[in-house]
Amino acid sequence: MPSISTTFDAHLEAILALRNQEPLIRELGERLVACLRCGNRIFLCGNGGSAADAQHIAAEMVCRFETRRRALPAIALTTDTSALTAIGNDFGFERVFARQVEALARPGDLLIGISTSGNSGNVIAAVEQADAMGVITLGLLGGTGENAGGKLRGLCHHALVAPSPVTARIQECHILIGHIWCGMIDAAFAE
């Protein structure tokens, strides 16, 4: 078990490494703002902690982050237990997000696929479905080395890879990135 101090150090190292991607984080945040300004919607999906991050980020967009503004259309595809279980039962777990994308998304919308490994089968299927429908795809991924971002890195229109081999550090980077984007959205839509 690493010490608390070692965990703090690893967290800070991963977060500080994100500074190298500041222009990309800004560019992708601007894409989210542009998507919403055009009247389109943002969909998010992921598994486990990434499912929680999808829900968290969607809630910040629908409600608000820090600034009073109008509600914005963001949907976490991880929350409808009836749809998830029906689709999982009838089509298999790999289709739980893709089937919802097929039903709900339209060209110009944006799908954020969150996967710390970049290899989550159901997120891959959702990204492929979205791409086939003219939905913009953004991968919020993780890892280091030549396999960083996994399969999703090459499938998404845009990919942002949190630079760590440790799932917990990747998730900490993802929620920080999500909060940065939500701050940009708040500023763009402030009353």
Buried (B, 14 or more C-beta within 10 A) or exposed (E): EEEEEEBEEBBEEBBEBBEEBEEBBEEBBEBBBBBBEEEBBBBBBBBBBBBBBBBBBBBBBBEBBEBEBEEBBBBBBBBBEEBBEEBBEEEEBBBBBBBBBBEBBEEBBBBBBBBBBBBBBBBBBBBBBBBEBEBBBBBBBBBBEEEBBBBBBEBBBBBBBBBBBBBBBBBBBBBBBBBBBBBBBBBBBEE
